[in-house]
């Protein structure tokens, strides 16, 4: 039951942070419409990206963003915010995802916890903005393009790779919702004034590229969950290996429907966040005498 003697502003905030590709939706977001639009198979596109990165000793994320621009221009396909968002409309999600965010937030309210959802992805922000779940998130931290005056993508404005994803955990911790902020993130803030403590974070990822974030959240007292596509034994093996290597706290099929294993697991963690907050408050009262 919600405690009626405290206001919602005093409730703990639980930040649920999701990778996108393979975590909320099967496969990579470019595979739903973009790769078909340029007339390639997904294996061809990603193999070409891998070779380009190796030849130039480049960051894979920057190279895939460049490759998208080059191949679209060759086919005279415009890359604009609008076209990217349009491609996002075709993305389908794992079971239960579209109702998950409001359902879990409501459960949090019943416990006296404010639940916020965040994206932390190496995919494209503009494609995510075109999906049916785009409005469910407090902030979208993802790759994006810089656009000219005509609205055409020209250059990477933000490239989110596997290790620099961790910076956004610190932004969430301090209540920073802008990718461009490079001042407040470096300011010293007392722990008790940080908006979302790390132990109130739950990180969802699908593989080894999420390890830096999942491990950091776990080490800082939060919870990390490796999810995998139901029935995909290779992905399940990866998730189980991450668990056995103590890189994540839990692993579960990416089934977000009510009553599923993941649903019950996350609800239990939210209850723990509330219990930990009660204990913290009790200890503070004792310290004050």
N, C-alpha and C positions, 0 to 999 in steps of 0.2 A: 504494500500500500504506500501511496505517496504521503510523506510527512506533511501535515497541514500547517505545522508551526513555523516552517521556513519558506521563504519565497523562492521562486524558480531561479532567481539570479544567484542563489547560494548553492544550487545543485552542482555536482561535479559534471564536467563535460567529458564525454567519451568520444574520441576521434577514431572513426573507422576509415582506414586508408587503403585504397585499392589500386593495384596495378590494373590494367584494362585488358590487353590481349591475353587470352588464355585464362584469365581470372574471372572476368564478368562475361566474356563472349568467346566462343571457340575461335581459334586461329588468330590471324593478324587482321587489323581493320582494313588494310589496303587490299586484302584478298576478296572483299565482298563486292566491290564495284570498280575501284581504280584499275587494278591489274587487268581486269576484263576489258576496261575501256581502252587500254593501250594495246590490246591484242596479244597479251602474253599469258603464260601459265605461271602460277605462283612460284613453282620451283625454279623457273627460268629467271624470274625477277630477283629472287633472293640470292640465287647463285651468282648472278651478275653483280649484285651489290657486294657480296663477299669478296669476289675477285677484285673489284675496284678498290675496296678498302685495303686488301693485302698489297696490291701493286703500289699504292700511294702511301702505305703505312698510315692509314687514316682511321678516324673514329667511325665505326659502323653506322651510328645514328646520323651523323652529318652526311655520310655517303648515300644512305637511302633517301634522305631529303633532297640531295642533289640529283640523284637518279630519277626521282619522281618528276622533278622540274624538267630535266633533259628529255625524258621519254614523252612527257606530255607535249612539250614544244615540238618534238619530231612529228607527233600525230596531230598537231595544231589543236590540242585540247587545252582550254584555259585552266590555270590553277588559280582560283580566287577563293576568298572565304566562302562565297556562296556555293561554288562547285564542290568544295571539300565538305561543306555541311550537307549538301545534297547526297553525296556518297555515304555520309554517315547514316542517312535514313534507312539504308538497306541492311544495317547490322542487326543480327538476331542474337539473343542472349541465352545463357544457361537457364534452366528451369527455375522459375520463381524470382528472377532478378528484378523484373519490372515492378513487382509489388514489394520487394524486399525492403527498400529504403524507408518508406513510410511505416511499414509494419514494425521494423526494428526500432524506429524512432518512437513509435507509440508505446512499445514495450518499455523503452527507456523511461518515458514519462511516467508510466505506471510504477516504476521503481524509484523515481526521483532523480533520474539521470538525463541530462541533455545529450542526445546522440547526434553527432554531426558526421557527414560523409565527405570524403575527399578522394580525388583521383591523383595518382602519382605515376605517370606513364611515359614511356618512350615513344608512344604513338603520337598522333597529331591532334592537338587541341581542337582545331576547327572541325575535324571529322567527328570527334566526340560531341561537339556542340550540336551536331545534326542528329544525334541519336534520340531515341524516345526517353532516355533517362537523364539527359543533360542537365535538367533543372533540379536534380536531386542533390547536387553537391554544393558544399560550402565554398569550395575552390577547386579549380582544375589546374594542376601542375603537369604540363605536358609540352611536347615540342610544338613550335609554331613558326610561321614565316613572317618576314618583313614584307610589306606590300607597297607598291608604288602608288602614285596619285590616281592611276586608273584602276587600282584594286587588284593588280596582278602580283602573285608571289614572286619575290626577287631573290631572297637570301634568308638563311635561317635566323630568326629572331631569338629563338630559344631551342637548344638541343639538350634533351634530358637523357643522359646515358646511365649505365647501370650503377656507377658509383656516385655521380653527382646528384642522383635521386635523394641521397641522404640529406642534402641541404634543406629539402622541403619539409622533412620531419622537424628540423629545428625551427623552420618558419611557422609550422603549425603549433609547435611548442610555445612560441612567443606571440602567436596571434597575428602573423603576417600573411596576407593573402595575395600579395603581388610578387610575380617572378622578378620584376625589375628592381625591387628594393634591395639595396646592398649596404644600407646604413644601419637600420634598426636591427638587422640580423646579427650584426657584430657588436651591438651594445650589451653591456653587462646588466642583467636583470636578476634581481633576487629570485630564488626558486619559487617562493610562495606567491610571487606576482606573475609568474608565467601562466599563460592562459590554459594550456592543456599539458599537464605533467606527462612524461613519457609512459608512466605506469598506467595511464588512462588511454593509451593508444592500442588499437588492434590493427595489425597489418596483414593484408591478404595478397599473396603472390602465387604464381604458378610454377616457378622454376628457379634455376640457378642464377639467372640474371637479376632476381629479386633478393638474392642472399644478403648484399650489404645492408639493405633496409630492414629485412626481416631479422637479421642478427643484431643490428643496432637496437631495434625496438625491444627485442628479447633481453639484451644485456642491460638495458635501461629500466627494466621492470615491467614493460608492457607485454603484450601477447602477439605472437606471429603465427599465422596459419598458412600452410601450403595447401592450395586447392588443386584439383586435377579434374580434367574432363571425364565424366562418368563413362566407364567402359574402355577408356584409353589406358591400357596396361603399362605402356612406356611412361606416360605422364604420372601414373600412380607410383611406379617404381622410383621416379625422381623425387616425388613428394615424400615417400617413405624413407628414402635415403637422406633427405634433408632433416627429417625428424631423428633418424638414428645418429646423425652427425651432430645433433644438438644445435642445429641452426634455426630450427623452428620449434615452437611449443606443441603444435598439433598439426595433423594433416587430415583432409576430408575431401570427399567428392564435391565438385562445384555445383551442388544442388541447393539453391537458395529458397526452396519452397517451405512453407510452414510445416513444422514438425520434423523436417529432415535433420540429419546429423549436424550439419553446419548451423542451422537455425538454433538447435538446442545448445550447441557449444557456445555460440556468441551470446546468447541470452544468459548463460551461466557466467561468462566473463563480465557482462554488464552488471550482474548481481554482485560479483566480486568487487568491481570498481566502486559500487555503492557501499558495500561493507567496509572496504578499505578507507573510504572517505569518512564514514562514521567513526572508525577507530582513530583516524588522524585527528578529527575534531575532539574526540574524547581525550586523547593525549595532550592536545593543546590546552584544554581546560585544566588538566592536572598540572601542567607546567606553570600555568598562571596562578595556581593555588586557589 
